[in-house]
Amino acid sequence: MTTTAPRPFGRALCAMITPFTAGGALDPDAARAHAAHLVAEGCDGIVLSGTTGESPTTTDAEKSALLRAVRAEVGDGVPLLTGVGSPDTAHTLRLARQAEEAGADGLLVVSPYYSRPPQTAVEAHFLRVADSTGLPLMLYDIPGRTGTRIEPETLLRLAEHPRVVAVKDCAYDMLGSTKVLTRTSLAYYSGCEELNLPLYAVGGAGYVSTVANVAPRHMRAPLDAFDAGRTEEAARLNRNTAHLTELMMASGLPGAVTAKALLAAGPVREPLQPAGRGAADGLRAAYEELLALD
């Protein structure tokens, strides 16, 4: 039952945290160690400098240093994407070129946020980025954060560009996603853990997961079972991760906060605040509950 969907960056991708030292500086050594662990535990690729990577509060120089450090650790065989999204097209273009120079395999590009541009402007923004480097793009559709949807009709047009190859789907619109899947060769990656298996079952490529920072094998397992034709097992394994996913992604705390609470990977940068004792204890209990199901 292995899916024939295109997988330009593999199936199981982690939206990696950005480790900081106790003093709040970028910690390249910790980033290298964490990336190596993710690959060893079954991640096909890594997405750096996304929301989970606290990209709003890391500098352009830190983004480049992080990418170079992780590339040096994992080598050329592991796809590395880096977030270059911003509400400023000119800045996004600079980040895209910087990422290409630093060794990225692809770019994660979110729709311009806060200014809420119309669809014609959203499309023009993505095309400018696609034309700025030779790297493939994964478009990030997350209207709950940006305030602007990448509408299915816009995606259909963008899919005609040879370097627009994938979507990170956080739009919560399975009908719209299925429409684009049916009419294009775009690779759809779930960005919402609870939809990893459902989207995969209708032709998705895989996922980009924050929860994979702490449970990479458990996030991958449902897809492995589905590909092997064990659909009931896939559903069970998917349900096993629901409690941890809920606490990490739907408890009111950002994923960067909850992941770092479990990983002890240094502080988060303001305006984020660390998880309180009660939240951290709940996360640890849910994680141990998941491990007990192995």
C-alpha positions in Angstrom: 0.0 0.0 0.0 3.0 2.3 -0.3 2.0 5.7 -1.5 3.2 6.9 -4.9 3.0 10.6 -3.8 6.1 12.7 -4.7 8.5 13.0 -1.7 11.1 15.6 -2.6 12.3 15.8 0.9 11.4 12.4 2.2 8.4 11.5 4.4 9.3 12.2 8.0 10.6 15.7 8.6 11.2 17.4 11.9 10.6 21.1 12.5 13.6 21.4 14.7 14.0 23.6 17.7 16.9 26.0 17.9 19.0 25.3 21.0 20.3 28.2 23.0 22.9 28.4 25.7 21.8 29.3 29.3 22.8 32.9 28.4 20.5 32.9 25.4 23.1 32.6 22.6 22.8 30.2 19.7 24.2 26.8 20.7 25.6 25.2 17.5 27.0 22.2 19.3 23.6 21.4 20.8 22.0 21.9 17.4 24.4 19.4 15.8 23.8 16.8 18.5 20.0 17.2 18.3 20.1 16.9 14.5 22.2 13.8 14.6 19.8 12.3 17.1 16.8 13.1 14.9 18.3 11.4 11.9 19.4 8.4 13.9 15.8 8.0 15.2 14.2 8.0 11.7 13.8 11.6 10.5 14.3 11.7 6.7 14.9 15.5 6.8 15.0 18.5 9.0 13.4 21.9 8.7 15.4 24.7 10.4 14.4 28.2 11.4 10.7 27.7 11.3 8.3 28.8 13.9 9.4 25.9 16.2 12.9 27.1 15.5 12.0 30.6 16.9 12.8 32.2 13.6 11.1 35.5 14.6 13.8 36.1 17.2 16.9 34.7 15.6 19.1 37.0 13.4 19.9 36.4 9.8 23.4 35.5 10.9 22.2 33.0 13.4 20.0 31.3 10.8 22.9 30.9 8.5 25.2 29.6 11.3 22.6 27.1 12.4 22.2 25.8 8.9 25.9 25.5 8.4 26.4 23.7 11.8 23.6 21.1 11.1 24.8 20.6 7.5 28.3 19.8 8.8 26.9 17.3 11.2 24.4 15.4 9.0 26.2 15.6 5.7 24.8 15.9 2.3 22.5 12.9 2.4 19.9 14.4 4.7 17.6 17.1 3.2 17.8 20.3 5.1 15.2 23.0 4.5 15.3 26.4 6.1 12.6 28.9 6.8 13.1 32.2 4.9 9.6 33.6 5.4 9.0 37.2 6.5 6.4 39.9 5.9 8.9 41.7 3.7 9.6 40.3 0.2 13.0 42.0 0.0 14.1 40.4 3.3 12.7 37.0 2.2 14.8 37.2 -1.0 17.9 38.0 1.0 17.3 35.1 3.4 16.7 32.8 0.4 20.0 33.6 -1.2 21.8 33.3 2.1 20.2 29.9 2.7 21.4 28.7 -0.7 24.9 29.9 0.0 24.9 28.1 3.4 23.9 24.7 1.9 20.1 24.4 2.2 18.4 21.8 0.0 15.1 23.7 0.0 13.3 26.7 1.3 10.3 26.8 3.6 8.4 30.0 2.6 5.4 31.2 4.6 2.8 33.5 3.1 3.5 37.2 4.1 1.9 37.8 7.5 0.3 40.6 9.3 -0.2 42.9 6.3 -2.7 40.3 4.8 -2.0 40.9 1.1 -4.5 39.8 -1.5 -4.0 36.5 -3.4 -2.4 38.3 -6.4 0.2 39.7 -4.1 0.7 36.4 -2.2 1.3 34.7 -5.6 3.7 37.4 -6.7 5.7 37.1 -3.5 6.2 33.3 -3.9 7.1 33.7 -7.5 9.8 36.3 -6.6 11.3 33.9 -4.1 11.1 30.9 -6.5 13.0 33.0 -9.1 15.6 34.2 -6.7 17.6 30.9 -6.2 17.9 27.5 -7.7 16.4 25.8 -4.7 13.0 24.1 -4.5 10.3 25.7 -2.4 7.9 24.3 0.2 5.1 26.8 0.6 3.8 27.1 4.2 0.0 27.5 4.4 -0.9 28.4 8.0 -3.6 31.1 7.9 -4.2 30.8 11.7 -0.8 32.4 12.2 -0.4 34.6 9.1 -3.9 35.8 8.7 -3.7 35.0 5.0 -4.6 31.7 3.3 -2.8 30.4 0.2 -6.1 29.6 -1.6 -6.3 26.4 -3.6 -6.6 28.3 -6.9 -3.5 30.2 -6.0 -1.6 26.9 -5.3 -2.8 25.5 -8.6 -1.2 28.4 -10.4 2.0 28.3 -8.3 2.4 24.6 -9.0 3.2 25.5 -12.6 6.6 27.0 -11.4 9.3 24.2 -11.6 10.7 25.2 -8.2 7.5 25.2 -6.3 7.4 21.5 -5.3 5.7 21.1 -1.9 3.3 22.5 0.6 3.4 22.4 4.4 -0.3 22.2 5.0 -1.7 23.8 8.2 -4.9 25.1 6.6 -7.3 22.5 8.1 -9.0 22.1 4.8 -8.9 18.5 3.6 -11.2 19.2 0.7 -9.0 22.1 -0.6 -5.9 20.0 -0.1 -7.4 17.0 -1.9 -8.3 19.4 -4.8 -4.7 20.5 -5.2 -3.4 17.0 -4.8 -5.7 15.8 -7.5 -4.7 18.5 -10.0 -1.0 19.0 -9.4 2.2 17.1 -8.5 2.8 19.2 -5.4 4.0 17.2 -2.4 1.7 17.8 0.6 3.3 17.6 4.0 1.1 17.8 7.0 2.0 20.5 9.5 -0.6 19.4 12.0 0.3 16.2 13.7 -3.3 15.1 14.2 -3.6 15.1 10.4 -0.4 13.3 9.5 -2.0 10.0 8.8 -5.3 11.3 7.3 -3.4 13.5 4.8 -1.0 10.7 4.0 -3.8 8.3 3.3 -5.3 10.6 0.6 -2.0 11.1 -1.1 0.1 13.3 1.1 3.9 13.0 1.1 4.5 12.9 4.8 4.8 15.5 7.6 6.8 18.3 9.1 6.4 17.8 12.8 7.3 19.7 16.0 6.4 16.7 18.1 9.1 14.7 16.2 11.7 16.7 18.2 10.8 14.5 21.2 9.2 11.4 19.7 10.6 11.0 16.2 10.1 7.2 16.0 6.5 7.5 17.3 5.6 10.1 14.7 7.0 8.0 11.9 5.5 4.7 13.0 1.9 5.2 11.7 3.2 6.0 8.2 5.5 2.9 8.2 2.6 0.7 9.2 0.3 2.3 6.6 2.9 1.7 3.8 3.1 -1.9 4.9 -0.6 -2.3 4.5 -1.3 -2.6 8.3 -3.9 0.1 8.3 -5.5 -0.8 11.7 -2.1 -0.7 13.3 -1.4 2.6 11.6 -4.6 4.0 13.1 -3.7 2.7 16.6 -0.2 4.1 16.5 -1.6 7.4 15.4 -4.0 7.4 18.3 -1.2 6.6 20.7 0.5 10.0 19.9 -2.7 12.0 20.4 -2.3 13.0 24.1 1.3 14.2 23.7 0.3 16.0 20.5 -2.6 17.7 22.2 -0.4 18.9 25.1 2.5 20.0 22.9 0.4 21.7 20.2 -3.0 22.6 21.5 -2.6 23.5 25.1 -2.1 27.2 24.6 1.7 27.0 24.6 3.7 27.3 21.4 5.5 24.2 20.2 8.9 25.7 20.7 8.1 26.1 24.4 6.7 22.6 24.9 9.4 20.9 23.0 12.1 22.7 24.9 10.4 21.9 28.2 10.7 18.2 27.3 14.2 18.4 25.8 15.9 20.8 28.3 17.4 22.5 25.2 18.0 25.8 26.7 15.7 28.8 27.1 13.2 30.3 24.7 13.6 33.9 23.6 11.2 36.6 24.6 8.4 37.2 24.0 8.1 33.5 24.6 8.3 32.3 28.2 9.3 28.8 29.5 6.6 26.3 30.4 5.5 26.5 34.0 6.0 23.6 36.4 2.5 22.2 36.0 2.7 22.3 32.2 6.1 20.7 32.2 5.0 17.9 34.5 2.0 17.2 32.3 4.1 17.1 29.2 6.6 14.7 30.9 3.7 12.4 32.0 2.3 12.3 28.5 5.7 11.5 27.0 6.3 8.7 29.5 2.7 7.4 28.8 3.6 7.2 25.1 6.9 5.4 25.8 5.0 2.9 27.9 2.9 1.9 24.9 6.0 0.6 23.0 
